Structure formats: C-alpha cells, structure tokens
Amino acid sequence: MTSNGRKIQEQILALLGSANYRPLNKSELAKALGRKSGVRMGLSQVLRDLERAGEIARIRKNRYVLPPAADLIAGKLHIHQAGYGFLISEKPGELDIFIAAENTGTAMHGDRVVARISPDEPSGRIKGRREGRVIRILERAHDTIVGTLQRSRNFYYVVPDDPRIVHDVYVGQVSNSPQGESAVADLPLAAFKIAPQVGDKVVVRLEAWESRHVNPEGEIIEVLGPASAPGIDMLSIIRKYHLPTEFPRDVLDQAKGIPETVDARQFERREDLRGEFIVTIDPDDARDFDDAIHVEKIGSGWRLGVHIADVAAYVEPDSPLDREARRRGNSVYLPDRVIPMLPERLSNGVCSLNPGVDRLAHSAFIHFDKHGNVKSARFARSVIRSAHRLTYKQAYAILTAAPGDQLGERLHLAWELAALLRQRRFEHGALDLDFPEVKVWVDKDGHPAKLERVENDKSHQLVEEFMLAANEAVARELKKRAVPTIYRIHENPDPEKLAEFREFVLGFNYSVGDVTHRAELQRLLAAIRGKPEEQALKVGLLKSLKRARYSPQPLGHYGLAKANYLHFTSPIRRYADLVVHRALGRDTAGTRGRSARSAGAHRHPDMAEIASIAEHISVTERTAADAEVDAVQMKKLEFFQRQLDAHNPQIFRASIVDVRNYGLMVELPDALITGLIHVSSLTDDFYLFEPARRQLIGRRSRKRFSVGGELSVFVARVDLFKRQVDFAIVTASQALTRKRYSKERKS
C-alpha cells in the first residue's frame, strides 16, 4: 500500500472514532475528508482493505462504523462438526464468541467473518460466553474442498473430508445414465483423463454460496482416485491443505548445480572441527540431519558445541531456491512421505550432517559453570565431520547402560549437562507440555502396519535441552547486536481463558488454585503426570494458551519461560532458521569468503520484510501442523478399520477419561486416540448415570465405571467421515477365545 493509502486509512479511522461519530457512507466520508472524488483518491479500495482487515464494518445502507460501536467483532470462525462454532477475535484480549449452528449463515470453518454480538445475556449453552451471529464473510478460508463423490437419485454431491465443513456440496445433476452406471460422464466437468466415479476422492472448486437454505455448489476440478486406493488418502491431505508436490524447474536446476560434496576451498576462514567428537541423534527414519552436538568437561563446568547445517552457504537470498523455500516456509512430515522445504539434493545431501563426511556448519559454543549458568557464548562458521549417527533408541540404550567406550562416556557426560539444564529450566518456570507421540509405520502400499508410541525419554530430552540452549544463546546475541531477525514468541495467556481452564480442571476433582500463577500451573501439571486424564487436561491447557508464532520482536516465550528465544537449529526444514543464520552471519567470524558469500554479500532484509516473512511462515507452520495431525489421525482410523475388517481385532488397554450419560470416553495410551464405549454395549447390566460423581453404576451389580478406570477394549466401529472410533469392553470369555486363537496361530 502507498503512503497516501495508509494516510487515508488513518484519517478514516480517526473520523469514525471521533467523539461526534455517526455512521457514514462513502460519499459522506469523501466529503468529510475534503476530497472531491472518492474514485480519484482511491477511497473505494481503502474502504475494502479496511473492511477486509476487520478495522471497519459495513452496516445497513452501506454505512461504515468501527466494529465496537455497533457491537460487531471480526475474526476467524472455528466450526465444530456438530455445527456450532466459535469466532476467534483478531483483537488481543477479546474473548471468543459462541456462534450457534443456526447463526453461522453461509460461513464455513476457517472463514474470516464479522459477527454481531447478541445484546441478551448468554443463553446458557456455553456458561458465561457471549454469543453472536455471523452477518458478513470477509474472506473465505478456501476456494476448494476435498471430499468423496456420492450420488442420490437426482444429483451428485461431494461429502467433504473435513467434518467441520458440515454441508455436502452439489456438483451436478444426472441426465439419463443407466441405473447401475457409476461413472459420472454427464457432469459438466473439466477435461479429465478418467471420468470421476462414485466413491472417488475429488477436488471441488466452490461457487458463491449466498443462502443457507440451499447447499453449496461447486465444480469438480481434479479426480484423485478411488478413496480406498493406496496413497489417495495422503494425496487428499495434500490437496486439502494446498501443499506443494513438485519443485519448479529453475529451483531443481539451481539445486542440480550444487556439488554433492564439500570442496576444500570452501573451508576458507572456517573453524576446522573435524577432530572433535561430534554426533547426531535423530529418529530411526530420519533422512536429513541438521543438528549435531559435542560436550566437553572444562574444569568444574562444561563446554557445549551445537553444530547446525550451514544451509545459508548454499541458498543465496532472492535466488530460486530461496524464494521457493520462503514460499513453502517449512517441511511437512506425513506418515508415508516428506514434503521438503528444500530439494533432496540439499536436504538429504550436501546440507545433511551425515557421518564420516565433511560438512559446512554454523556452530554455537556455550560455556556453562557447574550450576548450569551460561558464562559465555560465541558463534562461528565451521567444517565438521560427524563421528556417529545415532537413533534415539540407540542413544537411549547407551544412556541406560554403563559407559563402555568413548561414545558411551561422551553421551553420559552430555546427559549430566542436559539433566542439569532441564532441572534449571523448570525451576525458572518452564511448563512441562511435552506430549508422547505415536509413530504410524506404513507398508509399501501406504497402509498403516503398526502404531508405535514414542516417549520423551532421556535421548529426546538431551537433544531438546541443547537445542533450546543454542536457540536462546543466538536470540540473546542478535538482540544485543540489534540485528533484525525472526524471533519465536509465545505470548502470555488471557486470564479469562485460564479461568475457564480452571473450571474444566475442577470437573476432574482436582484441587487447583489461581492458574494465572505459573507455579500453580506447574503444580497441576506435576499432579496429573501419569494419570489417565493427563492428555485431556494438557490439551485443555494448550487450548487456553496462545499459539506460538514468529515475530520480528523478541516478546518472550511463555511456555519455555524465556525472555529471548528464536529458532536456529533446523534450517533444512524451517525458513525461520535460515533467516536467523543469515542475521547471525553478518558479523560472525568467517563470513567473508566463497563459502559464506550468501551471508554477507547480499542485502539484508529490513524490519518490514522481516515482519512479512514472520507472518507468512507462521501461517505455513500452522498449515503443516494441521496437515500432519490430520494425516496421522486418518492413518490411525484406517489402522482400526483394518483391525475390524480382519475379524480378529487386537486388544488394547484403555483408560476412562470421561463419563457421560451415553457412555464412557476412553483413551488408548498406546495409540493416543480417544473413542467411545456406548452405554448400549454394556450388556451385563443396566447402567445409570450419576452426574455428581461422573459414574455409570450398574443397577443390579452396583458395578461402577468412573474416570481413571482401566479397561481392555477392542474396536467395535469406525466412522471415517466423522473421524470417530467406538470401542467395546473385552469380556472374560472373549479374552480366553483370543488367547486360544493366538496359540493356534503360533503352533
């Protein structure tokens, strides 16, 4: 926007916010601003921009007001699959607004909307929550949706994959196809190699949807293939989140021109660390290694070296590689594939810190005293040669055994420092918000073969503490130098949302005080550790906290309890880290010379560009996280469906995390999935719900089901559209039958 446009915006906002305010239309605004022609001064565009940003709102007779003056609020709509939603305000400190299903209008999940706040007291549907009604859609979240093609007697429609999009989308009408024909050859579709068929996954471009009384309509623009075909589920995720699948030709050409090995001439003005005992520790299936460590005992303290792949040595600012990496923002990790930020020639090749080969790195050297206090830190470009490539499992095995060689001794020494740093971090107020993860292992066809719970054990904690230490040290350094860069921030939560979380916790019969005090949150997290409801309560806490994001300002990190923090340790998979490397390389020793030309020979971004990049990669990060969660959930559902289809379902241990009048909500700790045991499946008695104690009690047997109870269950039903799993309790006779069946198979 031009400076004149910004000036007009400021004048309009000041005018509408003045003491003698009244709603004004475009002509009245032009007259009040002293301009003869609203068109010449660009007033129409300015008004559209302000309205789209939620700064002003258009009411009846096309008059403009500031939203609060008319009880209006702008924000993003989050819809539950039951149909109701919440408007998340764009203004800091504003509470979410509850939107009943009948008040969402034609808005869909993720849309930016304007809602009018109801003047009446809350109806009680959501205790103490203000309610509203969507009156205008500012911006659609997506112009396409992915779903499954279905057909009724008279028309074809697409059922969206996302259960939060609660309306089916009409895509055409039947002409005179034979009754049994499934090919949709008569639809007004774009040209396809293969005609879409009922049951196919398709991509639909949405048309304008003006009335809630009719379903939205659209046009099929891509046929992905049969929903059950291998790989189609992940392809649907890729299309749903608009993830890139191929690199542009100029990017691949530039990557192809980069040698796969490091030339000795690139070592100029770099510290030679090839003699240091440096190791990498990564997941079993990792293919790119962008961080390595070494730890030494120095007197009564330690010297930590964190060595990060020097991607900036290969990806020059404003080059095709850089522009594409910025556009992608980050790599995306799906169960059967990785969508990398950089071409594999770099990410898995010359930038990856593979063992036994020379690699360029950006190193952080941090000295700690015996108490774990940072005494000094320095940074340098270096060349390293990793001595070992360890998996987390291998590192954990070494850490839980007596050291028997140099690798064992070095790893145990590293854990001494990491354990001390971890202890100090929590003493300073960091919140333990780590979640166990479930790795979905897929076979060659992409079908889920195994679910493996991944614990946050010593090996993970060791790497985590050293990466946190390096990120914090670099943040302090760049802040001290006043070099513009991208910080990782996590702002303080809203007290009102923490108060809501406290009410949620009280429902689980925990004694909890004022959770706006960090110490009380820490006490609660310690109290629920290892309990069946731990996952549910941690998720509830996360929902009450703000989401971490990128920012040009060092606003601190609430969850980590750090005043200065950024991302430095993963430039292969995060663009933020690449920006930080370039900023750190401005004055780092060794930035002059051929290998560091990208760090010092090009212009540096100003604060406006840094802010734009930070906003963009915050969005791409959220998109990637949502896609990854969605993909894992989809594979888990497929895993349980295959269990069901096998007619010999696996028995899982489950914990009761909630009790309702309609059944038991259970979580499978080994799969990290929540499902329902419906009360109708409890056939051994008639169960009554006791709300005060949140229990189901057998009328005859007095048998009780309550939160925290442990059960053995098997999958009873999978609803792929609603993303739900129902379980049933294993009876003694079923357990015995399964035991016999297993013996027969083994023999």
C-alpha positions in Angstrom: 0.0 0.0 0.0 1.2 3.5 -0.8 1.9 6.1 1.9 -1.1 8.0 0.6 -3.3 5.0 1.1 -2.1 4.5 4.7 -2.7 8.2 5.4 -6.3 7.9 4.1 -6.8 4.8 6.3 -5.6 6.7 9.4 -7.9 9.6 8.6 -11.0 7.3 8.1 -10.3 5.5 11.4 -9.8 8.8 13.2 -13.0 10.2 11.7 -15.2 7.2 12.6 -13.6 7.1 16.1 -14.2 10.8 16.9 -16.5 11.9 19.7 -19.2 13.2 17.4 -19.2 9.9 15.5 -22.1 8.7 13.3 -22.2 6.0 10.6 -21.1 7.5 7.2 -21.3 6.2 3.7 -18.6 6.5 1.0 -19.8 9.9 -0.3 -20.1 11.3 3.2 -16.6 10.1 4.1 -15.2 11.6 0.9 -16.8 14.9 1.7 -15.7 14.8 5.3 -12.1 14.1 4.2 -12.3 17.1 1.9 -11.9 15.2 -1.4 -13.9 15.8 -4.5 -13.8 12.4 -5.9 -13.8 9.1 -3.9 -12.7 7.3 -7.0 -9.6 9.5 -7.7 -8.4 9.3 -4.2 -8.7 5.5 -4.1 -11.3 5.6 -1.3 -13.2 2.5 -2.6 -10.0 0.4 -2.4 -9.1 1.8 1.0 -12.5 1.0 2.4 -12.4 -2.5 1.0 -8.9 -3.0 2.6 -10.1 -1.7 6.0 -13.2 -3.9 5.9 -11.3 -7.0 4.9 -8.9 -6.3 7.8 -11.8 -6.0 10.2 -10.8 -2.4 11.1 -14.2 -1.1 10.0 -17.6 -2.7 9.3 -20.3 -2.0 6.7 -23.8 -1.9 8.1 -27.2 -1.1 6.6 -27.4 1.4 3.6 -23.6 0.8 3.1 -22.6 2.9 6.0 -19.3 2.4 7.8 -18.6 2.2 11.5 -15.9 1.0 13.9 -17.0 -2.6 14.9 -17.2 -2.0 18.7 -19.6 0.9 18.1 -22.2 -1.4 16.5 -21.5 -4.5 18.7 -19.6 -6.1 15.8 -16.5 -8.2 16.0 -14.2 -9.6 13.3 -12.3 -12.8 13.5 -11.8 -16.3 12.3 -14.7 -18.8 12.6 -13.9 -22.3 14.0 -16.8 -24.7 13.5 -17.3 -27.9 15.4 -18.5 -30.9 13.4 -21.8 -30.6 15.4 -22.5 -27.4 13.5 -21.9 -24.7 16.2 -18.7 -22.6 16.2 -16.6 -20.0 17.9 -15.4 -16.7 16.5 -11.8 -16.2 17.5 -11.3 -12.4 17.7 -8.4 -10.7 16.0 -8.1 -8.2 18.8 -5.8 -9.1 21.7 -7.6 -9.7 24.9 -11.0 -10.3 23.3 -12.9 -13.5 24.4 -14.2 -15.9 21.8 -17.8 -15.5 20.7 -20.1 -18.6 20.6 -21.9 -18.9 17.3 -24.9 -21.3 17.4 -25.3 -23.5 14.3 -28.4 -21.6 13.1 -26.4 -18.3 13.3 -23.4 -19.3 11.2 -25.1 -18.3 8.0 -23.2 -19.5 4.9 -19.8 -19.2 6.7 -17.6 -22.3 6.7 -14.8 -23.4 9.0 -11.8 -21.1 8.8 -13.6 -18.2 7.2 -12.8 -14.6 8.4 -16.2 -13.1 9.3 -17.9 -10.3 11.1 -20.4 -11.2 13.8 -22.9 -9.1 15.7 -22.8 -9.7 19.4 -26.1 -10.6 21.0 -27.4 -7.9 23.4 -29.1 -10.5 25.5 -27.4 -12.4 28.4 -25.8 -15.7 27.4 -28.4 -18.4 26.8 -26.6 -20.9 29.0 -25.4 -23.1 26.1 -21.9 -22.0 26.9 -21.6 -20.8 30.5 -20.7 -17.1 30.7 -19.8 -17.0 27.0 -21.0 -14.1 24.8 -23.0 -15.2 21.7 -23.2 -13.7 18.3 -24.5 -14.1 14.7 -22.4 -14.0 11.5 -23.5 -11.1 9.4 -20.8 -10.9 6.8 -18.0 -13.1 5.3 -14.8 -11.1 4.9 -12.7 -13.8 3.4 -13.2 -17.4 2.5 -10.6 -19.8 4.0 -10.5 -21.9 0.9 -12.0 -21.8 -2.6 -11.7 -25.6 -3.0 -12.6 -28.6 -0.8 -11.6 -32.3 -0.9 -14.2 -35.0 -0.4 -15.8 -38.2 -1.6 -18.2 -38.2 -4.6 -21.6 -39.6 -3.8 -24.9 -39.7 -5.7 -28.6 -39.7 -4.8 -31.5 -40.4 -7.1 -31.4 -37.0 -8.8 -28.0 -35.4 -8.3 -24.3 -35.9 -7.4 -22.7 -34.4 -4.3 -19.4 -34.4 -2.5 -19.1 -35.2 1.2 -16.2 -33.1 2.5 -13.3 -34.9 4.2 -13.2 -32.2 6.9 -16.1 -33.0 9.3 -16.1 -29.3 10.3 -17.5 -28.5 6.8 -20.9 -29.6 7.7 -22.7 -29.2 4.3 -22.4 -31.5 1.4 -21.6 -29.8 -1.9 -23.7 -30.3 -5.0 -21.7 -30.9 -8.2 -24.2 -31.6 -10.9 -27.3 -33.4 -11.9 -28.0 -36.8 -13.5 -29.2 -36.9 -17.1 -30.0 -40.3 -18.5 -27.3 -42.6 -17.2 -28.1 -46.3 -16.8 -29.3 -47.2 -13.4 -26.2 -49.1 -12.4 -23.6 -46.9 -14.0 -21.2 -45.3 -11.6 -19.1 -43.2 -14.0 -20.2 -39.5 -13.9 -19.7 -38.8 -17.5 -22.7 -36.5 -17.8 -21.5 -33.9 -15.2 -20.3 -30.5 -16.5 -16.7 -31.2 -15.5 -13.4 -30.0 -16.7 -11.5 -32.4 -19.0 -10.2 -35.4 -17.1 -8.1 -38.4 -18.2 -10.5 -40.6 -16.2 -14.2 -39.8 -15.5 -14.9 -39.5 -11.8 -16.8 -42.3 -10.3 -19.0 -42.6 -7.2 -16.6 -43.2 -4.2 -13.7 -41.3 -5.8 -11.8 -38.6 -3.9 -12.2 -35.4 -5.8 -11.3 -31.7 -5.5 -14.2 -29.3 -5.9 -14.0 -25.6 -6.7 -16.7 -23.8 -4.6 -19.1 -21.4 -6.2 -20.5 -18.4 -4.5 -22.9 -19.6 -1.7 -25.4 -16.9 -0.8 -28.2 -18.8 1.0 -28.0 -21.2 4.0 -31.4 -22.7 2.9 -29.7 -24.5 0.0 -26.5 -26.5 0.0 -23.3 -25.0 -1.5 -22.5 -25.9 -5.1 -19.2 -26.4 -6.9 -17.4 -28.0 -9.8 -15.0 -31.0 -9.8 -11.6 -29.8 -11.0 -9.5 -32.8 -10.1 -10.1 -36.5 -9.7 -7.7 -38.0 -7.2 -8.9 -41.6 -7.5 -10.8 -44.3 -5.5 -10.9 -43.4 -1.8 -9.6 -46.9 -0.9 -6.7 -46.9 -3.4 -3.1 -46.8 -1.9 -1.9 -43.2 -1.5 -5.1 -41.5 -2.2 -5.7 -40.6 1.4 -2.4 -38.7 1.7 -2.9 -37.1 -1.7 -6.3 -35.8 -0.4 -4.5 -34.3 2.6 -2.0 -32.6 0.2 -4.8 -31.1 -1.8 -6.9 -30.2 1.2 -4.0 -28.1 2.7 -2.7 -26.9 -0.7 0.7 -28.4 -0.1 3.2 -28.3 -2.9 4.2 -31.6 -4.6 6.9 -30.6 -7.0 9.7 -28.0 -7.2 9.8 -25.5 -10.1 12.2 -26.3 -12.8 14.5 -23.3 -12.0 14.8 -24.5 -8.4 15.7 -28.0 -9.4 18.2 -26.6 -12.0 19.9 -24.5 -9.3 20.0 -27.4 -6.9 21.5 -29.6 -9.6 24.3 -27.2 -10.0 25.4 -27.5 -6.3 28.1 -30.2 -5.8 27.1 -33.2 -3.6 30.4 -33.0 -1.7 32.2 -30.1 0.1 35.2 -28.7 -1.7 38.3 -28.0 0.4 38.3 -24.4 -0.9 35.0 -23.9 1.0 36.9 -24.3 4.3 38.4 -20.8 3.9 38.1 -18.8 7.2 36.1 -21.6 8.9 37.0 -23.3 12.1 38.1 -26.8 11.4 36.3 -29.1 13.9 36.8 -32.4 12.1 38.9 -33.6 15.0 36.1 -33.1 17.6 33.9 -36.0 18.8 30.7 -34.8 17.2 27.5 -36.9 16.9 24.0 -36.6 15.6 20.9 -38.1 17.3 17.7 -38.3 15.3 14.6 -40.5 14.8 15.0 -44.0 13.2 13.6 -43.0 9.8 15.3 -39.5 9.6 16.9 -38.8 6.3 18.1 -35.2 6.9 20.4 -34.4 9.8 20.7 -30.7 10.5 22.0 -30.6 14.1 25.0 -32.2 15.8 26.4 -31.9 19.3 29.6 -32.4 21.4 30.1 -31.8 25.1 33.4 -31.5 27.0 34.1 -31.1 30.7 36.0 -27.8 31.3 37.2 -27.6 34.9 34.1 -27.8 37.0 31.9 -26.7 34.1 31.1 -27.7 30.6 31.7 -26.6 27.0 28.7 -27.3 24.7 29.0 -27.3 21.0 25.9 -27.2 18.9 26.6 -27.5 15.2 23.9 -26.7 12.6 23.9 -27.3 8.9 25.1 -24.2 7.2 22.2 -24.0 4.6 22.9 -20.3 4.1 26.2 -21.3 2.4 24.2 -22.8 -0.4 20.9 -20.9 -0.5 21.5 -17.3 -1.5 18.9 -14.6 -0.7 16.4 -14.0 -3.5 17.6 -17.0 -5.5 15.1 -19.5 -6.9 16.0 -21.9 -4.1 15.4 -19.1 -1.5 12.1 -17.9 -3.0 10.7 -21.4 -3.1 11.9 -22.2 0.5 10.3 -19.0 1.7 7.0 -19.8 -0.1 6.9 -23.3 1.5 8.0 -22.0 4.9 8.8 -25.4 6.3 8.9 -29.1 5.5 5.8 -31.2 6.1 6.1 -34.7 7.5 3.3 -37.1 6.6 3.2 -40.8 7.5 4.3 -42.0 4.1 6.3 -39.1 2.8 8.1 -35.8 3.5 7.3 -32.7 1.5 10.6 -30.9 2.0 11.3 -27.2 2.1 14.5 -27.7 0.0 15.1 -30.2 -2.8 16.5 -33.6 -1.6 19.9 -32.9 -3.2 20.4 -30.3 -0.4 18.1 -31.6 2.4 19.4 -35.2 2.3 22.7 -34.5 0.6 25.2 -31.8 0.9 23.5 -29.9 3.7 22.8 -33.0 5.8 25.3 -33.7 8.6 25.9 -37.3 7.5 28.5 -39.3 9.5 32.0 -39.7 8.2 31.9 -36.9 5.6 32.9 -33.2 5.7 30.1 -30.8 6.1 29.7 -27.0 6.5 28.2 -25.9 9.7 27.3 -22.9 11.8 28.4 -23.6 15.3 27.4 -22.2 18.7 29.9 -22.7 21.6 28.3 -22.2 25.0 30.3 -22.4 28.3 28.4 -23.4 31.5 29.6 -23.3 35.1 29.0 -26.2 37.5 25.5 -24.8 38.3 24.4 -24.7 34.6 24.7 -20.9 34.3 25.8 -19.6 30.9 29.2 -17.9 31.3 29.9 -17.1 27.7 28.8 -17.9 24.1 30.4 -17.4 20.7 29.5 -18.4 17.2 31.5 -19.3 14.2 31.2 -20.9 10.8 32.9 -24.3 10.8 33.5 -27.5 9.0 32.7 -30.7 10.9 32.8 -34.5 10.3 30.2 -36.4 12.4 31.7 -39.4 14.2 28.4 -41.2 14.8 24.8 -41.1 13.5 22.7 -42.3 16.4 19.0 -43.0 16.5 17.1 -42.0 19.6 16.7 -45.7 20.5 20.4 -46.3 20.2 21.2 -43.2 22.3 18.7 -44.3 25.0 20.2 -47.7 25.2 23.6 -46.2 25.8 22.3 -43.8 28.4 20.6 -46.5 30.3 23.7 -48.7 30.4 27.1 -48.3 32.0 29.5 -46.4 29.6 31.9 -48.9 27.9 33.7 -46.8 25.3 34.3 -43.2 24.2 30.8 -42.9 22.7 29.2 -44.0 26.0 31.4 -41.8 28.1 30.7 -38.7 26.0 27.0 -39.4 25.9 26.8 -39.9 29.7 28.7 -36.6 30.1 26.3 -34.9 27.8 23.3 -36.2 29.8 24.9 -34.8 33.0 24.7 -31.3 31.5 21.3 -31.8 29.8 19.7 -33.1 33.1 21.1 -30.0 34.9 19.8 -27.6 32.2 16.4 -29.3 32.3 16.1 -29.1 36.1 17.0 -25.4 36.0 14.6 -24.7 33.2 11.6 -26.0 35.2 12.9 -24.2 38.3 12.7 -21.0 36.4 9.0 -21.6 35.5 9.0 -23.6 32.2 5.8 -25.7 31.7 6.1 -29.4 31.1 3.8 -29.5 28.0 5.6 -32.4 26.3 3.3 -35.0 24.8 4.1 -38.5 23.9 3.7 -39.2 20.2 2.5 -42.1 18.1 4.6 -43.0 15.0 2.5 -44.6 12.3 4.6 -47.2 10.4 3.2 -47.8 6.9 3.8 -50.7 4.5 4.9 -50.4 0.9 1.4 -49.6 -0.2 1.0 -46.9 2.4 -1.3 -48.9 4.7 -0.7 -48.5 8.4 1.0 -51.6 9.7 1.9 -50.6 13.2 1.4 -47.9 15.8 4.4 -47.1 18.0 4.3 -44.9 21.0 7.3 -42.6 21.1 8.2 -41.5 24.6 10.0 -38.3 25.5 12.9 -40.2 27.2 16.4 -39.2 28.1 17.7 -39.3 24.5 15.0 -36.9 23.3 15.5 -34.6 26.4 19.2 -34.5 25.8 18.8 -33.1 22.3 15.9 -30.9 23.3 17.9 -29.1 26.1 20.9 -28.5 23.9 18.8 -27.1 21.0 16.9 -24.8 23.5 20.2 -23.6 24.9 21.6 -22.8 21.4 18.3 -21.1 20.3 18.3 -18.9 23.4 22.0 -18.0 23.1 21.6 -16.9 19.5 18.5 -14.9 20.4 20.4 -13.0 23.1 23.3 -12.4 20.7 21.1 -10.9 17.9 19.1 -8.9 20.4 22.3 -7.5 21.8 23.6 -6.6 18.3 20.2 -5.1 17.4 20.2 -7.1 14.1 16.7 -7.6 12.6 15.7 -11.2 12.7 12.7 -13.5 13.3 12.0 -14.5 16.9 9.9 -17.4 18.2 7.4 -16.0 20.6 4.6 -17.3 22.9 2.7 -14.5 24.4 1.2 -14.6 27.9 -2.3 -16.2 28.0 -5.5 -14.3 28.6 -6.6 -14.6 32.3 -10.2 -15.3 31.3 -9.2 -18.3 29.3 -7.1 -19.7 32.1 -10.1 -19.2 34.4 -12.2 -21.3 32.0 -9.5 -24.0 32.1 -9.6 -24.0 35.9 -13.3 -24.7 35.8 -12.5 -27.6 33.4 -9.9 -29.0 35.8 -12.3 -28.8 38.8 -14.6 -31.1 36.9 -12.0 -33.8 37.3 -12.0 -33.4 41.1 -8.5 -31.8 41.3 -7.8 -29.1 43.8 -6.4 -26.2 41.9 -5.7 -22.6 42.8 -5.1 -19.5 40.7 -3.7 -20.8 37.4 -2.7 -17.4 36.3 0.3 -18.0 38.5 2.9 -20.1 36.8 3.8 -22.0 39.9 0.2 -23.2 40.2 0.2 -24.5 36.7 3.4 -26.3 37.3 2.0 -27.9 40.4 -1.1 -29.0 38.5 1.0 -30.5 35.6 3.0 -32.4 38.2 -0.2 -33.7 39.9 -1.7 -35.1 36.6 1.5 -36.7 35.4 0.9 -40.3 34.5 -2.9 -40.1 35.3 -5.5 -41.3 32.7 -6.8 -37.7 32.3 -3.3 -36.2 31.8 -3.7 -36.0 28.0 -7.2 -34.4 28.2 -6.1 -31.8 30.7 -2.9 -30.9 28.9 -4.9 -30.5 25.7 -7.3 -28.3 27.6 -4.4 -26.2 28.9 -3.0 -25.8 25.4 -6.3 -24.6 24.1 -6.3 -21.9 26.8 -2.8 -20.7 25.9 -2.0 -18.6 22.9 -0.3 -20.3 19.9 3.4 -19.8 19.5 4.3 -17.8 16.4 7.1 -15.9 14.6 7.6 -12.2 15.2 10.2 -9.5 14.4 10.1 -8.5 18.0 11.6 -10.6 20.9 8.4 -10.7 23.0 9.4 -13.8 25.0 8.2 -17.4 25.3 5.6 -18.1 28.0 5.8 -21.9 27.8 9.6 -22.1 28.0 9.8 -19.2 30.5 12.5 -17.5 28.3 12.7 -13.8 27.6 14.7 -14.3 24.4 14.1 -17.2 22.1 14.2 -18.0 18.4 14.7 -20.9 16.0 18.3 -21.6 14.9 18.7 -25.3 14.9 16.7 -26.6 11.9 17.5 -24.6 8.7 17.0 -27.6 6.5 13.3 -27.8 7.4 12.4 -24.3 8.6 12.8 -21.0 6.8 12.8 -19.0 10.1 16.1 -20.7 11.0 17.6 -19.8 7.6 16.8 -16.1 8.2 18.4 -16.3 11.7 21.6 -17.9 10.2 21.9 -15.0 7.8 21.4 -12.5 10.5 23.9 -14.2 12.8 26.4 -14.4 9.9 26.5 -10.6 9.4 29.3 -10.3 12.0 30.3 -13.9 12.7 34.0 -14.6 12.0 34.4 -16.5 8.8 31.6 -14.8 6.8 33.9 -13.5 4.2 35.0 -15.9 1.5 33.4 -18.1 -1.1 31.5 -20.4 1.3 29.8 -17.6 3.1 29.0 -15.3 0.2 25.3 -15.7 0.9 25.7 -14.4 4.4 27.5 -11.2 3.7 27.4 -10.2 0.1 23.7 -9.6 -0.3 21.3 -7.0 1.1 19.8 -7.8 4.5 16.0 -7.6 5.0 14.6 -4.6 6.8 12.1 -4.8 9.6 9.1 -4.6 7.3 10.3 -7.5 5.2 11.1 -9.5 8.4 7.6 -8.9 9.7 6.1 -10.0 6.4 8.2 -13.2 6.4 7.3 -13.9 10.1 3.6 -13.6 9.4 3.8 -15.8 6.3 5.8 -18.6 7.9 3.5 -18.6 11.0 0.7 -19.4 8.6 2.6 -22.1 6.7 3.7 -23.7 10.1 0.1 -23.9 11.2 -1.0 -25.4 7.9 1.8 -28.0 8.2 0.9 -28.9 11.8 -2.8 -29.3 10.9 -1.9 -31.4 7.9 0.4 -33.7 9.9 -2.2 -34.2 12.7 -4.9 -34.8 10.1 -2.8 -37.4 8.3 -1.8 -39.3 11.4 -5.5 -39.3 12.6 -6.5 -40.6 9.2 -3.9 -43.4 9.3 -5.0 -44.3 12.8 -8.6 -44.7 11.7 -7.5 -46.8 8.8 -5.5 -49.0 11.2 -8.6 -49.6 13.3 -10.8 -50.2 10.3 -8.3 -52.9 9.1 -8.5 -54.4 12.6 -12.2 -54.5 12.2 -12.1 -56.0 8.7 -9.7 -58.8 9.9 -12.4 -60.1 12.3 -9.7 -60.6 14.8 -9.3 -57.2 16.4 -6.3 -56.5 18.6 -7.0 -56.0 22.3 -5.9 -52.6 23.7 -5.5 -51.2 27.2 -7.7 -48.2 27.7 -8.2 -45.5 30.4 -11.6 -43.9 31.1 -11.0 -40.1 30.7 -14.7 -39.0 31.0 -18.1 -40.5 31.8 -21.3 -39.3 30.2 -24.9 -40.4 30.3 -24.4 -42.1 26.9 -21.2 -43.9 27.7 -17.5 -43.9 28.5 -14.9 -41.8 26.8 -11.7 -43.8 26.8 -8.2 -43.2 25.6 -5.8 -45.8 24.3 -2.4 -44.9 25.7 -0.5 -47.0 23.2 -2.3 -45.4 20.2 -3.1 -41.9 21.7 -6.6 -42.0 20.3 -9.9 -41.3 22.1 -13.1 -43.2 21.5 -16.5 -44.0 22.9 -17.8 -47.1 24.6 -21.5 -46.6 24.2 -23.7 -47.4 27.1 -25.7 -49.7 24.9 -22.7 -52.0 24.5 -22.6 -52.6 28.3 -24.9 -55.6 28.2 -24.1 -57.2 31.5 -26.3 -54.8 33.4 -28.5 -51.7 33.1 -26.3 -48.7 33.9 -27.4 -45.5 35.5 -25.5 -42.2 35.2 -24.6 -40.4 38.4 -23.6 -36.9 37.3 -22.2 -35.7 40.7 -19.5 -38.3 40.7 -19.4 -38.8 36.9 -20.0 -42.5 37.2 -22.0 -45.2 35.5 -23.4 -47.6 38.1 -25.0 -51.0 37.4 -28.5 -51.2 38.8 -28.2 -54.8 39.7 -24.5 -55.5 40.2 -23.6 -52.0 41.5 -20.5 -52.2 39.3 -19.1 -48.7 38.7 -17.3 -47.1 35.8 -15.5 -43.8 36.7 -12.7 -41.6 35.5 -9.3 -43.3 35.8 -10.6 -46.8 35.4 -8.5 -49.2 33.4 -10.2 -51.4 30.7 -9.3 -53.9 28.0 -11.1 -53.0 24.7 -11.3 -53.8 21.1 -12.6 -51.7 18.1 -16.3 -52.0 17.5 -17.0 -49.4 14.8 -15.1 -46.8 12.8 -16.8 -43.8 11.2 -14.3 -42.4 8.7 -16.4 -39.4 7.8 -16.9 -38.3 11.4 -13.4 -39.3 12.4 -14.7 -41.4 15.3 -14.0 -44.8 16.8 -16.2 -46.8 19.0 -14.8 -49.5 21.3 -16.3 -52.4 23.3 -15.1 -53.9 26.5 -13.4 -57.3 26.3 -15.3 -59.9 28.3 -13.5 -62.7 30.1 -14.8 -65.3 27.5 -13.5 -63.1 24.6 -10.1 -62.8 26.2 -9.9 -66.6 26.6 -11.0 -67.2 23.0 -8.4 -64.8 21.7 -5.7 -66.4 23.8 -6.6 -69.8 22.3 -6.7 -68.4 18.8 -3.2 -66.9 19.2 -1.8 -70.2 20.4 -3.3 -72.0 17.4 -1.7 -69.5 15.0 1.7 -69.8 16.7 1.6 -73.6 16.5 
